[in-house]
Amino acid sequence: MQISIIGTGYVGLTTGVCLAELGHKVLCVDNDEEKIKKLVSGIIPIYEPGLDKLIKKNAKRIKFSSQIKDAVKYGEVIFIAVGTPSNPDGSPDLSYIENVAREIAKWLDEYKVIVEKSTVPVETAQWIKKTIDKYKKNNVEFDVVSNPEFLREGTAVNDFLHPDRIVLGVESKRAEKIMLKVYQKIKSPKIVVDTKSAELIKHASNSFLATKISFINAVANICELTGADIEKVALGMGLDKRIGKEFLKAGIGYGGSCFPKDVDAFIWIAEKVGYNFGILKEVKKVNQHQIELFIKKVEDTLWILKDKTIGILGLSFKPNTDDIRESPAIKVITVLKQKGAKIKAYDPKAVEKMKQIFPDIEYCRSVYDTAKNCDCLLILTEWDEFKKMDLKRIKQLMVHPTIIDGRNIFEPQKITKLGFIYKSIGR
């Protein structure tokens, strides 16, 4: 099939490349002309493991353009994968979606399936349909489909090609048939529902996962107060098949472009229809509180932060990505700077992006450069590189061997035996 993707961020680019891997011919469109120039010349603007190899492998099946007109003319199916950033009240900004819908309407001259891939509130598919109907120049038929993405940054390629499920929100058999054809090479379960249910499935799924994270972090705080071990508690919980072990990892809270935004949006959606989503409000509150507790842990360990040199290991919101959106590191660095600490920082992939937010802190080339002359190291992202670092060498480099681990990557007994002051979460 010929498929167009409008938007080449993490979701759009991964979707386009993986659809090409399935054998489709794909046109990826973005209004950022510099980004398109880079993609045409083989430069990928994001870091996602495996994506570069797939782009090279499927180069003959992938084209790029900066014109939505090209997307409408080219694709039998047109995916919308543009940003939906949060407004101050938590509602998603759907102006990019509306603009794309109006552009599609302008050039629509034959039947197309238009797919909302971006995470959007319930009823957005209906608004896309109304918008295209309003601005189209003829009586051409079209269908709008909700096909939410469930891609985790760092494992997005595998998540697309081997998903737990594919959700298709459709309003006609014609659209259903075409969408099943798009994904026919993927053997995962395909859930065909109405568009409203599909839209709610995405927000409900991400909000539930965020709830699991905040719940285990709340339990971790109780563990610290009672002397229990959160790792053992989580193990005992996770082996219950009704609960499952995924997303029961205590730490400094969730970040990224999905969970914070989707929790805010789902709270807003509920309030809009007259429901007070108290559980989810508490999930958000617990997540914000984790950063405050972590900073308190740093202060309780170092006493005065002013003029102390603190090394930050990990800037991305999770390992195997360069994405720093809503990263806990941003909040931690902001507070440490306000308190007068000197910051050194390192991340395998996210340094360049963090420089745009904090150009005035010292960025290092390795964990060892970061540790040199530091009063304390903070682990904020669980990169494998950090788990494998030479702790004896780290100890020699530091002014004082102190590690505060926001991701619980080390065993407390082993690291304290090496002579470190070691603080972690819930242990």
C-alpha positions as CSV (number, residue, x, y, z in Angstrom):
1,M,0.0,0.0,0.0
2,Q,1.0,3.7,-0.3
3,I,0.8,5.3,3.1
4,S,1.5,8.9,4.2
5,I,2.7,9.9,7.7
6,I,2.2,13.6,8.7
7,G,4.7,14.4,11.5
8,T,8.1,12.9,11.9
9,G,8.7,12.9,15.7
10,Y,9.3,9.8,17.7
11,V,5.9,8.3,16.9
12,G,5.6,9.4,13.3
13,L,9.1,8.5,12.1
14,T,9.0,5.1,13.9
15,T,5.6,4.4,12.4
16,G,6.7,5.3,8.9
17,V,9.9,3.3,9.0
18,C,8.2,0.2,10.5
19,L,5.4,0.4,7.9
20,A,8.1,0.3,5.3
21,E,9.6,-2.7,7.0
22,L,6.2,-4.4,6.6
23,G,6.4,-3.8,2.8
24,H,4.4,-0.6,2.4
25,K,5.6,2.4,0.4
26,V,5.7,5.4,2.8
27,L,5.9,9.2,2.4
28,C,6.9,11.0,5.7
29,V,5.9,14.6,5.8
30,D,6.9,17.4,8.2
31,N,6.6,21.1,8.0
32,D,10.1,21.4,9.6
33,E,12.1,21.7,6.4
34,E,15.5,21.4,8.1
35,K,14.4,18.1,9.6
36,I,13.2,16.8,6.2
37,K,16.6,17.9,4.7
38,K,18.4,15.9,7.4
39,L,16.2,12.8,6.8
40,V,16.7,13.0,3.0
41,S,20.5,13.0,3.6
42,G,20.3,10.1,6.0
43,I,20.5,12.0,9.3
44,I,18.0,10.9,11.9
45,P,16.9,13.7,14.3
46,I,16.1,11.3,17.2
47,Y,17.8,8.5,18.9
48,E,15.8,5.3,18.9
49,P,17.7,1.9,18.9
50,G,17.4,0.0,15.6
51,L,15.7,2.9,13.7
52,D,18.8,3.9,11.7
53,K,19.3,0.3,10.4
54,L,15.6,0.0,9.3
55,I,15.7,3.4,7.5
56,K,18.8,2.2,5.5
57,K,17.3,-1.2,4.9
58,N,14.0,0.3,3.5
59,A,15.4,3.4,1.9
60,K,13.8,2.6,-1.5
61,R,10.3,2.4,0.2
62,I,10.6,5.7,2.2
63,K,10.2,9.2,0.8
64,F,10.2,12.6,2.6
65,S,8.4,15.8,1.9
66,S,7.5,19.1,3.7
67,Q,4.2,19.5,1.9
68,I,0.9,18.1,3.3
69,K,-0.4,18.3,-0.3
70,D,2.0,15.5,-1.2
71,A,0.8,13.4,1.7
72,V,-2.8,13.7,0.6
73,K,-2.0,12.9,-3.0
74,Y,0.3,10.0,-2.2
75,G,-1.3,7.9,0.6
76,E,-4.3,5.6,0.4
77,V,-4.0,5.9,4.2
78,I,-2.9,9.1,5.9
79,F,-1.6,8.9,9.4
80,I,-1.7,12.1,11.6
81,A,1.2,11.9,14.1
82,V,1.7,15.6,15.1
83,G,2.3,16.9,18.6
84,T,-0.5,17.5,21.1
85,P,1.3,19.5,23.9
86,S,-0.4,20.3,27.2
87,N,-2.1,23.6,27.8
88,P,-1.7,25.2,31.3
89,D,-5.0,23.6,32.4
90,G,-3.9,20.1,31.4
91,S,-6.0,20.0,28.3
92,P,-4.1,18.9,25.1
93,D,-3.4,21.6,22.5
94,L,-5.2,20.2,19.4
95,S,-4.4,23.1,17.1
96,Y,-1.8,21.1,15.1
97,I,-4.4,18.3,14.6
98,E,-6.9,20.9,13.4
99,N,-4.4,22.5,11.0
100,V,-3.5,19.2,9.5
101,A,-7.2,18.3,9.1
102,R,-7.9,21.6,7.3
103,E,-4.9,21.0,5.0
104,I,-6.1,17.5,4.2
105,A,-9.5,18.8,3.4
106,K,-8.0,21.4,0.9
107,W,-6.4,18.7,-1.2
108,L,-8.8,15.7,-0.7
109,D,-10.1,14.6,-4.1
110,E,-10.7,10.8,-3.7
111,Y,-11.5,8.4,-0.9
112,K,-8.9,8.2,1.9
113,V,-8.6,6.7,5.3
114,I,-7.3,9.4,7.7
115,V,-5.8,7.9,10.9
116,E,-5.3,9.8,14.2
117,K,-2.1,8.3,15.6
118,S,-1.4,11.1,18.0
119,T,-2.7,10.7,21.6
120,V,-5.9,12.7,21.6
121,P,-9.0,13.1,23.9
122,V,-12.1,11.2,23.2
123,E,-14.3,12.7,20.4
124,T,-11.3,14.0,18.5
125,A,-11.9,11.7,15.6
126,Q,-15.4,13.2,15.3
127,W,-13.9,16.7,15.3
128,I,-11.4,15.7,12.6
129,K,-14.3,14.4,10.5
130,K,-16.3,17.6,11.1
131,T,-13.4,19.8,10.2
132,I,-12.6,17.9,6.9
133,D,-16.3,17.9,6.0
134,K,-16.4,21.7,6.7
135,Y,-13.4,22.6,4.5
136,K,-13.4,20.0,1.7
137,K,-14.1,21.4,-1.7
138,N,-16.2,18.5,-3.1
139,N,-18.4,15.6,-2.0
140,V,-15.5,13.1,-1.8
141,E,-15.9,10.4,0.8
142,F,-13.4,9.6,3.5
143,D,-13.1,7.8,6.9
144,V,-11.5,8.8,10.1
145,V,-9.9,6.1,12.2
146,S,-8.4,6.1,15.7
147,N,-5.3,3.9,15.9
148,P,-3.5,4.9,19.1
149,E,0.2,4.1,19.5
150,F,1.7,2.1,22.4
151,L,5.3,2.7,21.6
152,R,7.9,2.9,24.4
153,E,10.9,5.1,23.6
154,G,14.0,2.9,23.6
155,T,12.0,-0.2,22.4
156,A,9.7,1.5,19.9
157,V,10.7,-0.5,16.8
158,N,10.1,-3.8,18.6
159,D,6.8,-2.5,20.2
160,F,5.5,-1.6,16.7
161,L,6.5,-4.8,15.0
162,H,5.5,-7.1,17.9
163,P,2.8,-5.3,19.9
164,D,0.6,-6.7,22.6
165,R,-2.4,-5.5,20.6
166,I,-3.4,-3.2,17.8
167,V,-6.4,-1.0,18.5
168,L,-8.5,0.1,15.6
169,G,-11.3,2.6,16.2
170,V,-13.5,2.6,13.0
171,E,-16.9,3.8,11.9
172,S,-17.2,1.8,8.7
173,K,-16.5,-1.7,7.3
174,R,-14.6,-0.2,4.5
175,A,-12.1,1.6,6.8
176,E,-11.9,-1.6,9.0
177,K,-10.9,-3.7,5.9
178,I,-8.2,-1.2,4.8
179,M,-6.7,-0.9,8.3
180,L,-6.6,-4.7,8.7
181,K,-4.7,-4.8,5.4
182,V,-2.2,-2.2,6.7
183,Y,-1.4,-4.4,9.7
184,Q,-2.0,-7.9,8.1
185,K,1.7,-8.9,8.5
186,I,1.6,-8.3,12.2
187,K,0.2,-11.4,14.0
188,S,-0.8,-9.7,17.3
189,P,-4.5,-9.4,18.4
190,K,-6.4,-6.7,16.6
191,I,-9.1,-5.0,18.6
192,V,-11.7,-3.4,16.4
193,V,-13.9,-0.9,18.3
194,D,-15.6,2.5,17.8
195,T,-13.4,5.6,17.6
196,K,-14.4,6.9,21.1
197,S,-13.5,3.6,22.7
198,A,-10.2,3.5,20.9
199,E,-9.3,7.0,22.1
200,L,-10.2,6.2,25.7
201,I,-8.2,2.9,25.6
202,K,-5.0,5.0,25.1
203,H,-5.6,7.4,27.9
204,A,-6.8,4.7,30.2
205,S,-3.8,2.5,29.5
206,N,-1.2,5.1,30.1
207,S,-2.9,6.5,33.2
208,F,-3.2,3.0,34.7
209,L,0.5,2.4,34.2
210,A,1.3,5.8,35.7
211,T,-0.9,4.7,38.6
212,K,1.2,1.6,39.2
213,I,4.4,3.6,39.2
214,S,3.0,6.1,41.7
215,F,1.5,3.4,43.9
216,I,4.8,1.5,44.2
217,N,6.6,4.8,44.9
218,A,4.1,5.5,47.7
219,V,4.8,2.0,49.1
220,A,8.6,2.7,48.8
221,N,8.1,5.7,51.0
222,I,6.4,3.5,53.6
223,C,9.3,1.0,53.3
224,E,11.8,3.7,54.1
225,L,9.8,4.7,57.2
226,T,9.5,1.1,58.4
227,G,12.8,-0.4,57.4
228,A,11.3,-2.7,54.8
229,D,12.8,-3.3,51.3
230,I,10.8,-2.1,48.3
231,E,12.6,-4.4,45.9
232,K,11.4,-7.4,48.0
233,V,7.9,-6.0,48.4
234,A,7.6,-5.4,44.6
235,L,8.8,-8.9,43.9
236,G,6.2,-10.4,46.2
237,M,3.5,-8.2,44.6
238,G,4.6,-8.7,41.0
239,L,4.5,-12.5,41.1
240,D,0.7,-12.3,41.6
241,K,-0.6,-12.7,38.1
242,R,-3.4,-10.3,38.8
243,I,-0.9,-7.6,39.5
244,G,2.1,-8.4,37.3
245,K,5.7,-7.3,37.8
246,E,5.8,-4.6,35.1
247,F,5.9,-0.9,36.3
248,L,6.5,-1.8,39.9
249,K,10.0,-0.3,39.9
250,A,10.4,2.3,42.6
251,G,12.3,5.5,41.8
252,I,12.0,9.2,41.4
253,G,8.9,9.1,39.4
254,Y,7.7,8.9,35.8
255,G,8.6,11.4,33.1
256,G,8.7,11.6,29.3
257,S,6.3,12.9,26.7
258,C,3.4,10.5,27.4
259,F,2.6,9.7,31.1
260,P,2.6,13.3,32.5
261,K,0.7,14.7,29.5
262,D,-1.8,11.8,29.3
263,V,-2.5,11.8,33.1
264,D,-3.2,15.6,32.9
265,A,-5.3,15.1,29.8
266,F,-7.4,12.3,31.3
267,I,-8.0,14.3,34.4
268,W,-9.2,17.2,32.2
269,I,-11.3,14.9,30.0
270,A,-13.0,13.5,33.2
271,E,-13.7,17.0,34.5
272,K,-15.1,18.1,31.2
273,V,-17.8,15.4,31.3
274,G,-18.5,16.1,35.0
275,Y,-16.4,13.4,36.8
276,N,-13.8,14.1,39.5
277,F,-11.0,11.7,38.8
278,G,-9.6,11.8,42.3
279,I,-7.4,8.7,42.0
280,L,-5.6,10.1,39.0
281,K,-5.1,13.5,40.7
282,E,-3.4,11.6,43.6
283,V,-1.2,9.7,41.1
284,K,0.1,13.1,39.7
285,K,0.6,14.4,43.3
286,V,2.6,11.4,44.3
287,N,4.8,11.7,41.2
288,Q,5.6,15.3,41.9
289,H,6.3,14.5,45.5
290,Q,8.9,12.0,44.6
291,I,11.2,14.7,43.3
292,E,10.8,16.7,46.5
293,L,11.6,13.6,48.6
294,F,14.7,12.9,46.4
295,I,16.0,16.5,46.9
296,K,15.4,16.2,50.6
297,K,17.5,13.0,50.6
298,V,20.3,14.9,48.9
299,E,20.1,17.7,51.5
300,D,19.9,15.2,54.4
301,T,23.1,13.6,53.1
302,L,25.1,16.7,52.2
303,W,23.6,19.3,54.6
304,I,24.6,22.4,52.7
305,L,24.2,22.3,48.9
306,K,25.7,25.7,48.2
307,D,29.1,25.4,46.5
308,K,29.0,21.6,46.6
309,T,29.9,19.8,43.3
310,I,27.2,17.4,42.4
311,G,27.5,15.0,39.5
312,I,24.3,14.0,37.6
313,L,24.3,10.6,35.9
314,G,21.4,10.4,33.5
315,L,19.5,13.3,31.8
316,S,17.0,11.5,29.6
317,F,13.7,10.5,31.2
318,K,14.5,6.8,30.7
319,P,17.4,4.8,29.2
320,N,17.9,4.1,25.5
321,T,16.5,7.4,24.4
322,D,17.7,11.0,24.0
323,D,14.3,12.4,25.0
324,I,14.4,14.8,27.9
325,R,10.7,15.9,27.9
326,E,9.5,16.0,31.5
327,S,12.7,14.3,32.6
328,P,13.1,14.2,36.4
329,A,16.7,15.4,35.8
330,I,15.3,18.8,34.7
331,K,13.5,19.3,37.9
332,V,16.4,18.1,40.1
333,I,19.0,20.3,38.3
334,T,16.7,23.3,38.6
335,V,16.4,22.9,42.4
336,L,20.1,22.2,42.9
337,K,21.0,25.3,40.9
338,Q,18.6,27.4,42.9
339,K,20.4,26.1,46.1
340,G,23.8,27.1,44.8
341,A,25.2,23.7,43.9
342,K,27.8,23.3,41.1
343,I,26.5,20.8,38.6
344,K,28.4,18.3,36.4
345,A,26.3,16.1,34.1
346,Y,26.6,13.1,31.8
347,D,24.3,11.1,29.7
348,P,25.1,8.7,26.8
349,K,22.7,10.3,24.4
350,A,20.8,13.3,25.9
351,V,23.6,15.9,26.5
352,E,23.0,18.0,23.4
353,K,19.3,18.4,24.1
354,M,19.9,19.2,27.8
355,K,22.4,21.9,26.8
356,Q,19.4,23.8,25.2
357,I,17.8,24.0,28.7
358,F,20.9,24.4,30.9
359,P,23.8,25.8,28.8
360,D,25.6,26.9,31.9
361,I,26.3,23.6,33.7
362,E,29.4,21.5,33.0
363,Y,28.8,18.5,30.7
364,C,31.2,15.6,30.8
365,R,32.2,12.8,28.4
366,S,32.0,9.9,30.8
367,V,30.9,8.8,34.2
368,Y,34.5,9.1,35.4
369,D,34.9,12.7,34.2
370,T,31.6,13.4,36.0
371,A,32.7,11.8,39.3
372,K,36.1,13.6,39.4
373,N,36.1,16.1,42.4
374,C,32.4,15.6,43.1
375,D,31.0,15.7,46.6
376,C,28.1,13.4,45.5
377,L,26.8,11.5,42.5
378,L,23.1,11.4,41.7
379,I,21.8,8.5,39.5
380,L,18.7,9.7,37.7
381,T,18.5,7.4,34.7
382,E,19.2,3.6,34.7
383,W,21.5,3.3,31.7
384,D,23.4,0.0,31.6
385,E,26.6,2.0,31.3
386,F,26.0,3.3,34.9
387,K,25.3,-0.2,36.2
388,K,28.7,-1.4,34.9
389,M,30.9,1.5,36.0
390,D,34.0,0.8,38.0
391,L,33.0,1.8,41.5
392,K,36.5,1.5,43.0
393,R,37.7,4.0,40.4
394,I,34.7,6.2,41.0
395,K,35.5,6.2,44.7
396,Q,39.1,7.4,44.1
397,L,37.9,10.2,41.8
398,M,35.4,11.7,44.2
399,V,36.0,14.2,47.0
400,H,33.7,12.0,49.1
401,P,32.3,8.7,48.0
402,T,28.6,9.5,48.2
403,I,26.0,8.1,45.7
404,I,22.2,8.9,45.9
405,D,20.5,6.5,43.6
406,G,17.1,7.5,42.2
407,R,16.8,4.3,40.2
408,N,18.0,1.6,42.6
409,I,20.6,0.2,40.3
410,F,23.0,-1.1,43.0
411,E,22.7,-3.5,45.9
412,P,23.0,-1.4,49.1
413,Q,25.2,-3.9,51.0
414,K,27.7,-4.4,48.2
415,I,28.2,-0.7,47.5
416,T,28.5,0.3,51.2
417,K,31.1,-2.5,51.7
418,L,33.2,-0.5,49.1
419,G,33.1,2.5,51.5
420,F,30.3,4.5,49.9
421,I,27.6,6.5,51.6
422,Y,24.7,5.1,49.5
423,K,21.1,6.2,49.6
424,S,18.4,4.7,47.4
425,I,14.6,4.6,47.1
426,G,12.6,2.5,49.6
427,R,15.5,0.5,50.9
